[in-house]
């Protein structure tokens, strides 16, 4: 009997399959199993033939879900019944058997289920099937009434023995239960067929409905309380996103094991219901490695990095074995938190494990160090890797592209290509972004050409977005627009990139037009347009966009406030700056480092206040910052220097050194400017000579210009001239103009003439040296030379730009320009001006011709002044 057991099991499985046809075929299979116990060779050959023909039939069907599938299996059952009829010829049915055989000889197509089924159209075959299957059949058991077999063509699908062939032949997604039962659970030896059906549901188009149907059948079976099949049911419900159903099955289980807890835990974690997952985890009687990994990875995947690291630490503390899933999720969390200290500790633990040389762990380490800003450690881990895949190379390229030096990203990419690793879309997008940062248009075009050669990259959204951004940053807005117009799919990033490109190209009108036609706008889009207007000097429009942003309910970010504060600083509008500061406070900025550092908002606040002349507010903002960087120190130092606070500037510099922050070239410009305004010549000389020796800062033209201004203000004109002539770099017009201004102040007309000629050679269209030289001649009374200089200006086509100043009165900004008579209230202004002049004369004031622009006649006074200073009402 044991030798015949496999064959009998196959027959029993066949009976389970044929249950879907109404029950008759299944009975025939079971009868065969009991009748032919002594004929195992016949059973074996019959089953072998069934499997072979079934496989051929499955592969030949154009549509496995055809309504006629069940009929094919029923035909197999009919064939087996014929064999059984031949064995029972001695029972009195010889005539019936002979008649049936004669009919088959006359119509051979109908004798073969497969041949007949293939030659019929779906409608005709369905009609014949209904006719055959709906005929009453005499039962094989004596005394039993005939039964009618019906087939529901719209809801039935067959399965193969023992319900595993559905996966083997790609039929998993077509497993249905329908109105009549597929599996007769009374004859199932175990619940494995149900488990196979549940696995098949995950591959179907509607897994939730199929899972619920199978669940209903399980409830009616004798396996309704079995832990194994209920665990599989929880797992499939969770993967089908039916979390509540999975939880209900779990709650109603009579017995649970560790897999039961892990299945419902995984369902909650994958659905993002982390609080419920935590309650389940804390309620588990026994946890294992899988439970801990689910918690560590689940919190990491949903950006709950702190909790993820906490579970990882607890897992390690309770001596559970850490594997690559544990380490990978923990490193991802450290990268999200920018927690370099914890990441280094995990690296230490990983180096002691068997996963030290694992390529995936190496890539995770490079990514973690990259996002924490530690480029050196990222490169060290990469260099020590025995094997590298495309993810490893991508991690290092992205590290250099985001942290610098960006040129190294291109070098790593060249090494990658030389090693034979084919780049993917992430590689190409990172390299294109590096080209954008470096403004390397030719290299970017080479990458673009490579993209065009591959169909899988040509229409990739991420790569196309990077190309639009690259061409826009390289000032090739026409090429960026061409790529934008030819993209089959666009998103908000695409549209934001082209808006930003137009804004940076000083075409803010087109940028604004495209911005307001965007189908979807986010805060990045708003920031791009506001920054464009700010960078192009249209600060009033930028502030108007900020007001509109607030009215539309868009939540501003630190980048938004950085641009708004820069606009207020450029306008020197203290009132608007304070209003922007109030918004900064309301949004809870703490001016600290972190994943989204807002340090530069505090720096913008300092810069705005000092440019508006409010040193007290700027100092208060500096002192209230939670953390500071070198830009914070530079902003307050340069601000103090610009407002003439020389001694205080030097004190701040000493405080900066005491805090451990190193100065840069901007710091030294602030120091030299402070020394110039305060007349601290010796201190200025000392700082200038210590730049290279103590701080390793190579002096630039800006530093030499500050030093020339310092020496010129102090009257050391020859020393300033000698410094310019011994400069290691070519002096520009700004440096010579600084010395020319000093010559005017100190009345050195001989040196002034020499310096003026130098300036005119370098910048012949600049009116500054002509005006200064003319004023110097006027102070000496050399009106002939004044006339000669003016004539040269006219011959060379040099025009002096009129001076401009403005004041704000009752919320309105009034602009004053030279020789402009458009002010409506000019009579009142002149009357007030005469009254002030008379009062000044009572206190001994005598107008100095050096304070006014000299004219050919040398006249000066109120009448001449009236023609110079006139107001214009201009509302911003």
ZAMARGU-4260 file (C-alpha; in steps of 0.2 Angstrom, whole numbers, plus 5000, padded with zeros to 4 digits):
<rodrens>
0) 5000/5000/5000 | 5015/5012/5004 | 5022/5009/4987 | 5005/5014/4979 | 5003/5029/4990
5) 5010/5042/4978 | 4999/5037/4963 | 4984/5037/4975 | 4988/5054/4981 | 4989/5060/4963
10) 4972/5053/4959 | 4965/5061/4975 | 4972/5078/4969 | 4965/5075/4952 | 4948/5072/4961
15) 4950/5089/4970 | 4953/5098/4953 | 4938/5090/4945 | 4927/5095/4960 | 4925/5112/4951
20) 4915/5103/4937 | 4901/5098/4948 | 4907/5083/4957 | 4904/5069/4944 | 4922/5069/4938
25) 4929/5069/4955 | 4919/5053/4960 | 4926/5045/4945 | 4944/5048/4950 | 4940/5042/4968
30) 4932/5026/4961 | 4947/5023/4950 | 4958/5025/4965 | 4948/5012/4975 | 4945/5000/4960
35) 4963/4999/4954 | 4972/4997/4970 | 4980/4981/4962 | 4984/4989/4946 | 4997/5003/4951
40) 5005/5002/4934 | 4989/5008/4925 | 4987/5022/4938 | 5005/5028/4935 | 5003/5028/4916
45) 4986/5036/4917 | 4992/5050/4929 | 5008/5053/4918 | 4997/5055/4903 | 4986/5067/4912
50) 5000/5078/4917 | 5008/5078/4900 | 4992/5082/4890 | 4988/5095/4903 | 5004/5104/4901
55) 5002/5104/4882 | 4985/5110/4884 | 4990/5125/4895 | 5003/5131/4884 | 4992/5130/4869
60) 4978/5141/4876 | 4978/5159/4869 | 4968/5164/4885 | 4970/5154/4901 | 4954/5162/4907
65) 4943/5155/4893 | 4926/5150/4898 | 4930/5133/4890 | 4944/5128/4902 | 4934/5118/4914
70) 4926/5108/4899 | 4944/5102/4894 | 4947/5095/4911 | 4929/5087/4911 | 4934/5079/4895
75) 4949/5071/4903 | 4937/5064/4917 | 4926/5057/4903 | 4941/5049/4896 | 4944/5040/4912
80) 4926/5035/4914 | 4928/5027/4897 | 4942/5016/4903 | 4932/5012/4918 | 4917/5007/4907
85) 4928/4995/4897 | 4933/4986/4914 | 4914/4984/4918 | 4908/4977/4901 | 4904/4961/4910
90) 4891/4970/4921 | 4878/4971/4908 | 4883/4987/4899 | 4891/4980/4883 | 4878/4987/4872
95) 4880/5005/4879 | 4899/5004/4877 | 4898/4998/4859 | 4886/5011/4854 | 4897/5025/4862
100) 4912/5018/4853 | 4903/5018/4836 | 4898/5037/4839 | 4916/5041/4843 | 4922/5033/4826
105) 4910/5043/4816 | 4914/5059/4825 | 4933/5058/4830 | 4934/5077/4834 | 4921/5075/4848
110) 4930/5060/4855 | 4945/5071/4859 | 4941/5085/4871 | 4957/5095/4866 | 4954/5093/4847
115) 4936/5097/4848 | 4939/5112/4860 | 4952/5119/4849 | 4942/5119/4833 | 4927/5128/4840
120) 4924/5146/4842 | 4921/5152/4859 | 4902/5155/4857 | 4899/5138/4849 | 4910/5129/4861
125) 4901/5137/4875 | 4885/5132/4868 | 4890/5114/4866 | 4898/5113/4883 | 4882/5119/4891
130) 4872/5106/4881 | 4883/5092/4887 | 4886/5097/4905 | 4868/5101/4908 | 4861/5084/4903
135) 4856/5073/4917 | 4869/5059/4920 | 4866/5043/4928 | 4876/5041/4944 | 4889/5028/4945
140) 4882/5023/4962 | 4866/5012/4962 | 4851/5019/4969 | 4857/5037/4968 | 4846/5049/4958
145) 4854/5058/4943 | 4861/5075/4946 | 4863/5090/4935 | 4880/5097/4932 | 4882/5115/4929
150) 4897/5126/4925 | 4898/5145/4928 | 4908/5150/4913 | 4911/5168/4920 | 4919/5163/4937
155) 4927/5146/4936 | 4945/5142/4933 | 4953/5125/4934 | 4970/5121/4943 | 4982/5107/4942
160) 4987/5094/4954 | 4991/5097/4968 | 4987/5115/4965 | 5005/5120/4962 | 5004/5120/4943
165) 4995/5137/4943 | 5012/5145/4948 | 5022/5133/4936 | 5013/5138/4921 | 5009/5156/4925
170) 4991/5153/4930 | 4992/5161/4947 | 4983/5177/4943 | 4968/5167/4936 | 4964/5157/4952
175) 4946/5160/4956 | 4934/5152/4968 | 4917/5156/4961 | 4900/5150/4967 | 4905/5132/4967
180) 4920/5126/4978 | 4936/5123/4969 | 4944/5112/4983 | 4934/5098/4992 | 4943/5100/5009
185) 4937/5084/5015 | 4949/5075/5004 | 4964/5087/5007 | 4978/5079/5017 | 4984/5096/5023
190) 4982/5115/5020 | 4996/5117/5008 | 4984/5119/4993 | 4976/5134/5002 | 4994/5141/5005
195) 4998/5139/4986 | 4982/5148/4982 | 4986/5162/4994 | 5003/5164/4986 | 4995/5165/4969
200) 4983/5179/4974 | 4998/5191/4976 | 5001/5189/4958 | 4983/5192/4952 | 4976/5209/4947
205) 4964/5210/4962 | 4973/5201/4976 | 4961/5208/4989 | 4946/5200/4982 | 4954/5183/4978
210) 4961/5183/4996 | 4944/5186/5004 | 4937/5172/4993 | 4950/5160/4998 | 4948/5166/5016
215) 4929/5162/5015 | 4933/5144/5009 | 4946/5142/5023 | 4933/5146/5036 | 4921/5132/5030
220) 4936/5120/5030 | 4943/5109/5043 | 4958/5120/5043 | 4950/5136/5050 | 4959/5135/5066
225) 4976/5129/5059 | 4990/5141/5064 | 5000/5138/5048 | 4987/5143/5036 | 4981/5158/5046
230) 4999/5164/5047 | 4999/5163/5028 | 4982/5172/5027 | 4989/5186/5039 | 5004/5188/5028
235) 4994/5189/5011 | 4982/5201/5019 | 4996/5212/5024 | 5004/5212/5007 | 4987/5216/4999
240) 4986/5231/5010 | 4971/5224/5020 | 4979/5228/5036 | 4962/5228/5046 | 4958/5211/5040
245) 4975/5204/5044 | 4973/5211/5062 | 4956/5203/5064 | 4963/5186/5058 | 4977/5188/5071
250) 4965/5193/5085 | 4954/5178/5082 | 4968/5165/5081 | 4966/5152/5094 | 4985/5149/5094
255) 4999/5160/5089 | 5017/5157/5086 | 5032/5169/5083 | 5028/5169/5064 | 5010/5175/5068
260) 5017/5190/5078 | 5030/5194/5065 | 5017/5193/5051 | 5005/5206/5059 | 5020/5216/5064
265) 5026/5217/5046 | 5009/5222/5040 | 5008/5237/5051 | 5026/5242/5048 | 5024/5241/5029
270) 5007/5251/5030 | 5016/5265/5040 | 5005/5262/5055 | 5021/5263/5066 | 5012/5266/5083
275) 5001/5251/5081 | 5017/5241/5076 | 5026/5247/5091 | 5011/5241/5102 | 5011/5224/5094
280) 5030/5223/5096 | 5030/5227/5114 | 5016/5214/5117 | 5026/5200/5109 | 5030/5186/5121
285) 5046/5182/5112 | 5055/5192/5099 | 5067/5186/5086 | 5079/5194/5073 | 5065/5196/5061
290) 5055/5206/5073 | 5069/5218/5077 | 5073/5220/5059 | 5055/5224/5055 | 5055/5238/5067
295) 5073/5245/5063 | 5069/5245/5044 | 5051/5251/5046 | 5055/5267/5055 | 5069/5270/5043
300) 5058/5268/5028 | 5046/5281/5035 | 5059/5294/5039 | 5057/5291/5058 | 5076/5290/5059
305) 5078/5293/5078 | 5066/5278/5083 | 5075/5267/5070 | 5092/5270/5078 | 5084/5268/5095
310) 5078/5250/5090 | 5094/5246/5083 | 5103/5250/5099 | 5091/5240/5109 | 5093/5225/5097
315) 5112/5226/5099 | 5110/5228/5118 | 5099/5212/5120 | 5112/5202/5110 | 5102/5198/5094
320) 5113/5194/5079 | 5114/5209/5068 | 5114/5205/5049 | 5115/5216/5033 | 5097/5221/5035
325) 5100/5228/5052 | 5116/5237/5047 | 5109/5244/5031 | 5093/5251/5039 | 5103/5259/5054
330) 5116/5267/5042 | 5101/5274/5032 | 5094/5282/5047 | 5111/5289/5052 | 5112/5297/5035
335) 5095/5304/5036 | 5099/5312/5053 | 5117/5317/5048 | 5123/5309/5063 | 5141/5306/5060
340) 5145/5300/5077 | 5132/5286/5078 | 5136/5281/5060 | 5155/5279/5064 | 5150/5268/5079
345) 5139/5257/5068 | 5154/5256/5056 | 5165/5250/5070 | 5152/5236/5074 | 5151/5232/5056
350) 5170/5230/5054 | 5169/5216/5067 | 5156/5206/5058 | 5156/5195/5044 | 5148/5208/5033
355) 5163/5219/5033 | 5167/5215/5015 | 5150/5215/5009 | 5147/5226/4993 | 5130/5232/4999
360) 5137/5237/5016 | 5151/5246/5008 | 5139/5256/4997 | 5128/5260/5013 | 5144/5266/5022
365) 5149/5277/5007 | 5131/5285/5006 | 5131/5288/5025 | 5147/5297/5026 | 5142/5307/5010
370) 5126/5313/5018 | 5135/5317/5034 | 5147/5328/5024 | 5163/5317/5028 | 5170/5316/5011
375) 5187/5309/5017 | 5179/5294/5026 | 5168/5290/5011 | 5182/5289/4999 | 5192/5279/5012
380) 5178/5266/5013 | 5176/5266/4994 | 5195/5263/4991 | 5195/5248/5003 | 5180/5239/4995
385) 5186/5223/4987 | 5171/5223/4975 | 5161/5238/4968 | 5144/5238/4959 | 5136/5253/4951
390) 5128/5258/4967 | 5145/5260/4975 | 5151/5271/4961 | 5135/5281/4962 | 5137/5284/4980
395) 5154/5291/4978 | 5150/5302/4963 | 5135/5309/4972 | 5146/5312/4987 | 5158/5323/4978
400) 5144/5332/4968 | 5135/5337/4984 | 5149/5340/4995 | 5164/5345/4984 | 5176/5346/4976
405) 5164/5344/4962 | 5178/5341/4949 | 5181/5325/4958 | 5164/5318/4953 | 5169/5319/4935
410) 5186/5310/4939 | 5177/5296/4948 | 5165/5295/4933 | 5180/5293/4921 | 5187/5279/4933
415) 5170/5270/4933 | 5169/5270/4914 | 5187/5263/4914 | 5183/5249/4925 | 5169/5243/4914
420) 5154/5247/4925 | 5140/5253/4914 | 5132/5269/4921 | 5113/5270/4925 | 5101/5284/4926
425) 5107/5289/4944 | 5125/5290/4938 | 5121/5301/4923 | 5110/5313/4933 | 5123/5315/4946
430) 5137/5319/4933 | 5126/5331/4923 | 5122/5340/4940 | 5141/5341/4942 | 5143/5349/4925
435) 5130/5361/4930 | 5139/5366/4946 | 5156/5368/4936 | 5147/5376/4921 | 5157/5363/4910
440) 5146/5364/4895 | 5156/5353/4884 | 5157/5339/4896 | 5138/5341/4899 | 5135/5339/4880
445) 5146/5324/4880 | 5135/5316/4893 | 5119/5322/4884 | 5126/5313/4868 | 5128/5297/4878
450) 5110/5299/4884 | 5103/5301/4867 | 5111/5284/4861 | 5101/5274/4874 | 5082/5272/4872
455) 5080/5269/4891 | 5089/5285/4896 | 5082/5296/4882 | 5065/5300/4890 | 5070/5297/4908
460) 5062/5311/4918 | 5076/5313/4931 | 5090/5314/4917 | 5080/5326/4907 | 5077/5337/4922
465) 5096/5337/4926 | 5099/5342/4907 | 5087/5356/4908 | 5095/5362/4924 | 5113/5360/4917
470) 5109/5370/4901 | 5100/5384/4911 | 5115/5386/4923 | 5127/5386/4909 | 5117/5401/4901
475) 5111/5391/4887 | 5093/5394/4890 | 5088/5390/4871 | 5095/5373/4873 | 5086/5370/4890
480) 5070/5376/4882 | 5072/5364/4868 | 5074/5349/4879 | 5059/5355/4890 | 5048/5356/4875
485) 5053/5339/4868 | 5050/5330/4885 | 5036/5318/4884 | 5032/5319/4903 | 5035/5334/4914
490) 5033/5337/4932 | 5035/5351/4944 | 5054/5349/4945 | 5055/5351/4926 | 5045/5367/4926
495) 5054/5374/4941 | 5071/5371/4932 | 5066/5381/4917 | 5058/5395/4927 | 5075/5396/4937
500) 5085/5396/4921 | 5075/5410/4914 | 5077/5420/4930 | 5096/5418/4931 | 5097/5423/4912
505) 5089/5440/4917 | 5073/5436/4908 | 5062/5437/4923 | 5047/5441/4912 | 5047/5425/4903
510) 5051/5416/4920 | 5036/5424/4928 | 5025/5420/4913 | 5030/5402/4914 | 5028/5402/4933
515) 5010/5407/4932 | 5005/5395/4919 | 5012/5380/4929 | 4999/5366/4932 | 5007/5363/4949
520) 5017/5375/4960 | 5027/5371/4976 | 5038/5382/4987 | 5053/5378/4977 | 5045/5386/4962
525) 5041/5401/4972 | 5059/5402/4978 | 5066/5401/4961 | 5056/5416/4955 | 5058/5426/4970
530) 5077/5423/4969 | 5077/5428/4951 | 5069/5445/4954 | 5081/5448/4969 | 5097/5443/4959
535) 5091/5455/4945 | 5089/5470/4957 | 5070/5470/4956 | 5068/5469/4974 | 5051/5477/4975
540) 5043/5463/4964 | 5052/5450/4975 | 5043/5457/4990 | 5027/5457/4981 | 5028/5439/4977
545) 5032/5435/4995 | 5016/5444/5000 | 5006/5434/4986 | 5014/5418/4992 | 5008/5421/5010
550) 4990/5425/5003 | 4990/5409/4994 | 4994/5399/5010 | 5011/5392/5004 | 5022/5388/5019
555) 5039/5398/5016 | 5055/5389/5019 | 5072/5396/5025 | 5077/5399/5007 | 5062/5410/5005
560) 5067/5421/5020 | 5085/5422/5014 | 5079/5429/4997 | 5066/5441/5006 | 5079/5448/5018
565) 5092/5450/5004 | 5079/5461/4995 | 5076/5471/5011 | 5094/5474/5013 | 5096/5479/4995
570) 5082/5492/4997 | 5089/5497/5014 | 5071/5496/5020 | 5072/5494/5039 | 5053/5493/5041
575) 5051/5479/5029 | 5066/5470/5036 | 5058/5470/5053 | 5042/5464/5046 | 5051/5450/5038
580) 5061/5446/5054 | 5044/5444/5063 | 5039/5431/5050 | 5055/5422/5053 | 5052/5421/5072
585) 5034/5415/5069 | 5040/5401/5059 | 5051/5395/5073 | 5069/5396/5065 | 5082/5393/5078
590) 5098/5396/5067 | 5106/5379/5070 | 5114/5366/5059 | 5105/5350/5054 | 5097/5341/5039
595) 5089/5358/5035 | 5101/5370/5041 | 5094/5388/5044 | 5110/5396/5049 | 5110/5407/5033
600) 5093/5415/5038 | 5102/5422/5053 | 5116/5427/5042 | 5104/5436/5031 | 5096/5445/5046
605) 5113/5451/5052 | 5117/5457/5034 | 5100/5466/5032 | 5101/5475/5049 | 5119/5482/5046
610) 5115/5487/5028 | 5100/5497/5035 | 5111/5505/5048 | 5104/5497/5063 | 5120/5490/5071
615) 5111/5486/5088 | 5098/5475/5079 | 5111/5466/5069 | 5122/5463/5085 | 5106/5457/5094
620) 5103/5445/5080 | 5121/5439/5080 | 5121/5436/5098 | 5104/5426/5098 | 5109/5414/5085
625) 5110/5396/5092 | 5125/5392/5081 | 5136/5402/5070 | 5147/5398/5055 | 5161/5409/5047
630) 5148/5418/5036 | 5140/5424/5053 | 5156/5431/5059 | 5160/5439/5042 | 5143/5447/5041
635) 5144/5456/5058 | 5163/5461/5055 | 5160/5468/5038 | 5144/5477/5045 | 5154/5485/5059
640) 5167/5490/5047 | 5155/5498/5034 | 5147/5508/5048 | 5164/5515/5054 | 5166/5505/5070
645) 5184/5501/5068 | 5189/5497/5086 | 5173/5486/5088 | 5177/5477/5072 | 5195/5472/5078
650) 5187/5466/5095 | 5175/5455/5085 | 5189/5448/5075 | 5198/5443/5091 | 5182/5435/5098
655) 5181/5425/5081 | 5198/5418/5083 | 5195/5413/5101 | 5179/5404/5096 | 5190/5393/5084
660) 5183/5400/5068 | 5196/5403/5055 | 5196/5419/5044 | 5194/5419/5026 | 5197/5433/5012
665) 5180/5441/5016 | 5185/5443/5035 | 5202/5451/5030 | 5193/5463/5018 | 5182/5468/5033
670) 5197/5471/5044 | 5207/5481/5032 | 5191/5492/5028 | 5188/5495/5047 | 5207/5500/5049
675) 5205/5512/5034 | 5189/5520/5041 | 5197/5522/5059 | 5214/5527/5053 | 5222/5512/5060
680) 5237/5512/5048 | 5249/5501/5058 | 5236/5488/5063 | 5230/5488/5044 | 5248/5485/5039
685) 5250/5471/5052 | 5234/5462/5046 | 5239/5464/5028 | 5256/5456/5030 | 5249/5442/5042
690) 5237/5436/5029 | 5248/5424/5020 | 5260/5420/5035 | 5247/5416/5048 | 5231/5412/5040
695) 5237/5406/5022 | 5226/5418/5013 | 5233/5424/4996 | 5229/5443/4994 | 5218/5447/4980
700) 5214/5464/4971 | 5201/5468/4984 | 5214/5467/4998 | 5226/5478/4988 | 5212/5490/4985
705) 5208/5491/5004 | 5226/5493/5008 | 5228/5507/4995 | 5213/5516/5002 | 5220/5514/5020
710) 5237/5522/5015 | 5228/5535/5004 | 5217/5541/5018 | 5232/5542/5030 | 5241/5553/5017
715) 5254/5540/5013 | 5252/5542/4994 | 5269/5537/4988 | 5268/5521/4998 | 5252/5518/4991
720) 5259/5521/4973 | 5273/5510/4977 | 5262/5496/4983 | 5252/5497/4967 | 5267/5496/4956
725) 5274/5480/4966 | 5258/5471/4965 | 5259/5452/4959 | 5243/5455/4949 | 5239/5468/4937
730) 5230/5483/4945 | 5213/5487/4939 | 5203/5504/4938 | 5196/5502/4955 | 5213/5502/4963
735) 5220/5517/4953 | 5203/5526/4957 | 5206/5524/4975 | 5223/5532/4974 | 5215/5546/4963
740) 5202/5550/4977 | 5216/5551/4990 | 5226/5563/4978 | 5210/5574/4977 | 5208/5574/4996
745) 5226/5578/5000 | 5228/5590/4985 | 5242/5581/4976 | 5238/5587/4959 | 5254/5580/4951
750) 5251/5563/4956 | 5233/5565/4953 | 5237/5569/4934 | 5248/5553/4933 | 5235/5542/4941
755) 5220/5549/4931 | 5229/5545/4915 | 5231/5527/4921 | 5213/5526/4925 | 5208/5533/4908
760) 5219/5520/4899 | 5211/5505/4908 | 5193/5512/4908 | 5191/5526/4895 | 5172/5527/4897
765) 5172/5529/4916 | 5168/5547/4920 | 5175/5546/4937 | 5193/5551/4934 | 5188/5566/4922
770) 5177/5573/4936 | 5190/5571/4950 | 5203/5579/4939 | 5192/5593/4934 | 5187/5596/4953
775) 5206/5596/4957 | 5209/5609/4944 | 5194/5619/4950 | 5201/5619/4968 | 5217/5627/4962
780) 5207/5639/4951 | 5214/5632/4935 | 5198/5635/4925 | 5207/5632/4908 | 5212/5615/4913
785) 5194/5612/4919 | 5188/5617/4902 | 5201/5606/4894 | 5196/5591/4904 | 5177/5594/4900
790) 5181/5596/4882 | 5191/5579/4882 | 5176/5571/4890 | 5164/5577/4876 | 5176/5572/4862
795) 5177/5554/4870 | 5158/5553/4872 | 5160/5551/4891 | 5144/5556/4900 | 5143/5558/4919
800) 5129/5548/4926 | 5118/5559/4938 | 5119/5556/4956 | 5104/5548/4965 | 5098/5547/4982
805) 5081/5543/4990 | 5071/5545/5007 | 5056/5537/5013 | 5041/5548/5020 | 5025/5541/5026
810) 5028/5524/5017 | 5033/5533/5001 | 5050/5533/4994 | 5056/5549/4986 | 5070/5548/4973
815) 5082/5563/4971 | 5092/5565/4955 | 5104/5579/4949 | 5097/5592/4938 | 5080/5585/4937
820) 5065/5598/4939 | 5051/5585/4939 | 5047/5587/4958 | 5030/5594/4960 | 5034/5602/4977
825) 5051/5610/4971 | 5046/5628/4977 | 5043/5622/4995 | 5059/5612/4995 | 5069/5626/4989
830) 5061/5638/5002 | 5066/5626/5016 | 5083/5624/5009 | 5086/5643/5009 | 5080/5644/5027
835) 5092/5630/5032 | 5106/5638/5023 | 5103/5655/5031 | 5103/5646/5048 | 5120/5638/5044
840) 5128/5654/5039 | 5123/5661/5056 | 5134/5648/5064 | 5148/5653/5053 | 5146/5640/5039
845) 5154/5645/5022 | 5150/5635/5007 | 5166/5626/5001 | 5168/5624/4982 | 5176/5607/4985
850) 5159/5601/4991 | 5151/5605/4975 | 5154/5600/4957 | 5164/5615/4949 | 5158/5624/4934
855) 5168/5633/4921 | 5165/5650/4929 | 5169/5644/4947 | 5153/5651/4954 | 5144/5642/4968
860) 5130/5646/4979 | 5112/5642/4982 | 5106/5647/4964 | 5119/5635/4957 | 5114/5622/4971
865) 5096/5623/4966 | 5099/5617/4949 | 5109/5602/4956 | 5098/5595/4969 | 5079/5593/4964
870) 5067/5579/4970 | 5057/5567/4961 | 5042/5559/4968 | 5044/5540/4965 | 5033/5527/4973
875) 5040/5510/4974
</rodrens>
